[in-house]
């Protein structure tokens, strides 16, 4: 057997022995995810065991170096692990902005001390992170942010406000963009810092959406003291970190929404609308829309595979992350529009389907608006004049 075949056999055996039965339902929705952190309440003993076992093995972040809590796997081994998890319907043991956004940025820009301090805790699900980027008046034009971090000697004194801070009310720590030089050009006076959400002077206020609930919050900082050792990279060069992290965020959002599970549209339409004499969905116009949505989903899956291959080869993703973010979120919105169309007037009643549909309206705003993504694509990929 080759080394990879041996790894596959060993992985399959370990998963079979260690993945709890209730973690094998292939769940992909937010309610089934484990976010970890100090405030997390496990939904079952199986969820707790699964996180502990995978965290101890480093397989919550399989390609991270072992010294930072990862599994130390190469790309081929990580692909085998995912294939074997998919084969038994194993859930991700842990979802967290620390894994999908902060971790990659820390591996690239963090000091050795910062990596050893924060990355193992992320890998084990001990700390839940939120992102302090957008502000009132500084959303799409993020570099116009005004939250300040003044020099306090061995610490910064942070004042200001963030908005649309996902899960700020449940997070333990925040990675935050602050202005450390008010006189510099707006992209040059920004720093990237980390601090505990239980620090004195930090407060949050949930923002309720039309869907009835929301992960979003307003976050306020009133003379918050942040040790300077929590500065990532260099003072006034936080925009370098911010751009790198945004690439990973947009890739994550696009892949998440573009491949989000739920009932297959065709099966749902057959169940609720019935079939014609040929066994097809009994509505030709809707049938055409369903087929187009399926084709577009397959095309997006092919794009994701291409991107993963480039990542595995060490190629920079660059503006392609905007393609993923735009197409993935628009595809998800269209998918839920079709689910509502299949359900007809009854689907408009208050319930999970209508709530999920309303929630998708935010997909084209969070992580950078669709308009901004199209502008990036026009300028950096299509190289259109005047973009």
N, C-alpha and C positions, 0 to 999 in steps of 0.2 A: 504494500500500500504506500501511496505517496504521503508526504507529511500532511498535506491538506486533507486527504482522505482519512488519515488517522485522526486529525483534529475534528473532522466532521463526526466520526463515529464516537469519539469521546464526548463531544458536545451533545450529541443526540442522547447519549446515555445519561449524562449529567442532568439535562433538562427534564428527561423523563422521570428521573428520581426526585428532582428538587422543585419543579414547578407545581404549586398547589392546584388542585382540580378547579377551584373557582377563579383561577387566573388564566384559564385556558378557553375563554369564551370569545377571543379575538376582538374584544371591545375596543372601539376607537373613539367614542364620544368623550366629551369633557368630564361627564359625571363619573366615568369609570376610571379616570386617570388618578394616579397618586402624585401629588405635588410635593409632599414631604415638608420639612421645616418644623420649627418648634411648636407651631399651633396646629399641625396636621392631626386629624383624627382618622385613624384607619377605618375603612368600611367593613373590614373583616380581618380575621387572624391570618388568612391566606395572603391578603395584600401586604401585611406587615412582614410575614415570613419571606415572601417573594422579594421585597425590597432588600431585606437584610442579607439574603443569600446572594442575590445578584450584586449588591453593593460590595460584599466581602470578596467576591471574585473579580470585581472591577468591571463587570459587564453592563453596568448602567451607562458607562462611557467607555466602550470596549477599545477604542483606538487611542485614548489618552495614555500617556506614559504611566507605568506602574507606580512610580515615585509620587505621582499626584493623584493616586486613587483609581487610576484607570486599569484596563485589562492588558494594555501593551500589545494588542492584536494589530496585525497588518490589515490592509484593506480587504484582501482576499479572505482572511480568517473572519473579519467582521461581517462580511457578506454571507459567509457560511453560517455564522451564528444567527443572523437575521432570518435566513432561509429555514433553519431548523426551528426557530421560534415560531415562524409563520406556519410551519407544518403541523404544530400542535395547538395553534391558535393562542400562543402565549402573549399576554399583554406586555406592553412596556412596563418595566417595574417602577419607572419614575419619569415624570415629565416636569421640567422646570426651566425657567428662563436662564438659570445658571448653567444648565447643560447646553441649551440651544443658542444662547447669545453671549453671556458673560464669559463662559469657559473658553471658547475659541479666542476671544479677545485677550483674556488673561494669559493663555498659552503663548500668544504672540507678543504682547506688550508688558505683561506683568513681571515684577522682579522675582527672583528666586524665592525670597521670603514670602511674598504675596501668593505665589503659586502653591507653596507648601502649606500656607495658612488656610487658603480658601478652597482650592480645588478638591482636596479629599472630602471636605464637608459637603460640597456640591454632589460629588459622586455618591456619597452615602445617603443623600437625601436629608441631611441634618439642618440645612439652611435653605430657606425659600427666598428667592430674589425677586425684586420688581425693578422696573426701568424708569428712571427720572429723566426724560427727554423733553417731551412737548410741554409748552407753557401757553397761557392765554397770550395771544399775539405772536407766538413763535411755534407754529405747528409745522406746516410745509416749509416755511422759512426758519428752520430750526436754529440756524446760527445767530438769529436775532434774540436768542434767549437772554434773560436779564437776571435770573437767580444768581446771586453774588456769593463769592467765597473770599472774605477779607482775611488778610494775614493777622493771625493772633499769636505769633511766636512759633510754638511747636504744634499749632493747630490752625485750622481755618474756622471762621465764623460764617456760617451759611444762612442767608436770608432769601426768601422768595417763595415762588409757588410753581408746582407742576400740575398738569392736567392730563386726563386720560391715562392715569397711571394704573395699569392693569394689576388687580389684586393687591394694591398697596395696603389695604386694610387687613390682608392675611399674610403679608410678606414679613420676613425677619430683617432683611438687609436690602439696600437699594444701591444700584450703580447709577451715578448721577452726573449730568453735565452742568457745570457751574462756570460763571465768568470770574476769572481771576485777574484780568487786566481790562479795565473799562476803556482805556485809551487806545488799545490796539485795534486793528481791523477786526471785524466781528468774528471771522474764522480763526484768528490768531490768538485771541485772549481767552480761550475756553480750556478748562481742565476737566479731567475725568476722575471722579473720586468715589469711594465706597464708604458707606456708614450704616450703622445699626438703626433700624426703624424705631427702636425703643429709646433712642437718644432723646434727651430733654429738648423740647422745642419742636418735635416732629408731630404732626397731626394729619389725619386723613378724613375725607368725607366722601362716601359713595355717591356716584352719579346714576340715577335711575334712568333707564332707557325705555323706549316705546315697547320693547319686548317684555317688560315687566320686571326685569332684574338686569344687573349689569356687573361685569368684572371691573368696570372703570371707577376711578376715584380722582378727586382733587387732593393734592398733597401740599401741605404748608410747612415751611421751615422758618422758625423764629429764633434767631441767634443760636443755631445748632453748632456745637463744637465737634469738629472732625479732625482727628489726628492726622498730621501731614504724612505719616507713614502709609495712609490709605489713598494717597495720590498714585494713580496708575500712569505709567509712562512719564512724561515730563510736564511740568507746569506750563500752561498756555499752549500745549500741544495735544489737548484732549480731542480735537477734531479728527486727528489721525485715528484715534481709537474709535470714535463715534462712527466714522465712515466704515471702518472694518467691521464693526459690530452690526451696523445696518445691513450690510451685505448678507450676513448670516441670518439676521432677523427676517429679511424679505424672502430668502430661500426657504426658511422654516415655515413662514406663513403661507407661501404659495404651495409648498408641498403638503402642508396640513389640510388646507381648505380644498385644494385641487383633488386630493385623494380621500377626502372625508367619507366615512362609511354611512350607514343608514340603509333603509330598504332600497333594493334595486328598483329603479324607476319603472322598467318594463314590467316587472312582477307586480309592483304596486298598482300600475294601470290595469293590468289584467284582472287583479283581485277586485278592484273597485269599479271598473267600467265594463268588464266582460270582454268577450272576443267575438269576431265575425265568423262566418262559416269556414274560413281558412285557418282559424286559430290565432288570428292576429288581433291586436288591440282594436276594439270596435270604435275607432275614431281616426280617420285617415290623416287629418291635419295634426292631431296630437301625436299620432304614430310617427310622422315625419320629424317632429320636434324631438321625440325620444331617441330616434335613430341618430339624429345630428348630435345630440348631447352625448351619446355613447361613443360616437366617432371622435368627438372633441376630447372626451376623457381618455381614450386610448392614445390620442396624439400627445396629450399632456403627459401621460405615463412614459411614453417614449422619450419625451424631452427630459423628464426627470432622470431616466436611466442614462441619457447622454451626459447630463450634468454630473451625475455620480461618478461616471467613468472619468470625466475630466478632473474631478476632485481627487479621485484615486491616483491620477497621474501627476498630481501636484500643480495643475493649471489653476490660474486665478479665475474666479467666477465673474468678477467685475459687474458690468451693467446687466449681465444675464440674470442676476438676481431680481432685477426689476421686471423682466419678462415673466419669471416664475410668479412673482408676487401679483402682478396684474392679471395674468391669465388664470392663475389658481383661484383668486378671489372672485373674479367675474364668472368663472365656471361654477363655483359653489353657489353664487347668487342665482344663476340661471337654473341650476339643479333644483333649488328650493322653490323657485317660481313654478317649475313644472310640477312639483309635488302639490303645490296649492291648486294648480289648474286641474290636476287629476282629481283632487278632493272636492272641487267645486265649492259651492256656497257653504257647505258643511265644514270645510276646512278653515273657514274664516272665524269659526267659533274659537273662543279662548281655549288653548290647549298646546301640547308640545309642538305640533306641526306649525301652527301659526306663530308661536313664540320663536321657533328656530328660523322661520322665514324672516320675521322682523329683525332678528339678530344679524342676519347676513347683510343687512343694509350697512352695518358698520365695517364690513370686511374691506370695502373700497376706501376706507378712511384710515383705519389703524395700520401702523407700520409704514405710513406714507400713502397719500391719496393716489387713486388711479390716475388722476391728471398729472401728478408729479412723476409717476412711473412712466407714463407715455412720453413725457418731456425728456426723461433720461434716455429712454429707448431711442427717441428721435435724434438726440444729440450724439450719444456715445456708440450706438449700434448702427443706426441708419445713416448717421452723419448728414442729416438734412440741413440745408442752408438756413440760417436764422434760428435754428433750434437752441 
